[in-house]
Amino acid sequence: MRFRPLRSAAPSASEVVEVTAPPPLMRGIVYDTPGGAEALRVAELPVPKPALSELLVRVVAAGINPIDAKTRAGRGLHGLVTDPTTSPLGFDFSGVVVASPFEAHPLQPGDPVFGMVPFPRSGGSYADYVVVPSLSVARKPASLSHVEAAGVPVAALTAWGLVVETAHAHEGQRVLIHAGAGGVGHFAVQLAAYFGAHVTATGSERNLGWLRELGASVAIDYTTTRFEEVVGEVDVVIDLVGNVHADTGTRSLTVLRPGGLYVMVPTGAWDGYADAAAAAGVRATSYKTVPDGSALSTLGRLLDSGAVQVYIDRVFDLADAADAHRELELGHTRGKVVLSVADA
């Protein structure tokens, strides 16, 4: 990958957008009862009001993640949503600051930002406006459009937590990443390679060449090859599949060196992973994304330098959120699916 010069963290004058006071009402994507993608609908909702250190942000684009679809279907975080008829779904966003906590705050009205909202504790990002803690936000990378930036926060922060903070990726380490072409996976492959690890990634046949471009030394077609027969011994397995498909989790334990680390990522994908790992003589942990604005700023610099890239597979209008969920649930997405909410 070619590296581009690092840009200044502060936005240029051309990036700062003139803002106006928000209207009293906004659009948001909600659901009345759990169900299929058809349960999603557009609702008219009050614009949220920030308090204390929170920012009010006008959303230009919102990313979609598997946890959104699980929640809509009655799994995931559904049990924590107080009222799905008034609480828009979604975590990822890229947009423009409308209201800042105080005059000297580093982020001011008009600044382009991206980040994560604290859904389900607050309304989500499938909406015209979001309220978000200022520590969960960073300046949008200057080299990315809002649509591209909206595909970054959850997936890239998850990958950062998995690869850098949990696996401690380093030169010579051998890492196996399942579903390497997905939203989290394509960031995890890049970050592990960036920090010097030898990366093996599983994916479908159409993505094998792309996985190598991202930095995988070995790319395995999971539809034709059993990875445990070719991968050899590895130090870390980052499992973005679990036992919901072909006992991927159970088989992964057989390729870990004694004392190696198995990281279980998808919610509800393998409840018995910890006991199975202990019986196999390896370490195991789950992982939950941390909405860390500082880490997001670091990722933004990597994105601006070209060291890491985001791939957007499909873009849907906000009103077509149901179609976006259907696309995601097909399970063949390369990179990210994003909702276009407003003009930049």
Secondary structure, DSSP 8 states (H G I E B T S, - for coil): --------SS--TTT--------SEEEEEEESSS-SGGGEEEEEEE-----TTEEEEEEEEEEE-HHHHHHHTT-TTGGG-S-TTTS---SEEEEEEEE-SSTT-SS-TT-EEEEE--TTTS--SSBSEEEEEGGGEEE--TTS-HHHHHTSHHHHHHHHIIIIIIS---TT-EEEETTTTSHHHHHHHHHHHHTT-EEEEEE-GGGHHHHHHHT-SEEEETTT--GGGTS--EEEEEESSGGGSTTHHHHHHTTEEEEEEEEE-STTS-TTHHHHHHHHT-EEEE------HHHHHHHHHHHHHTSS---EEEEEEGGGHHHHHHHHHTT---SEEEEE-S--
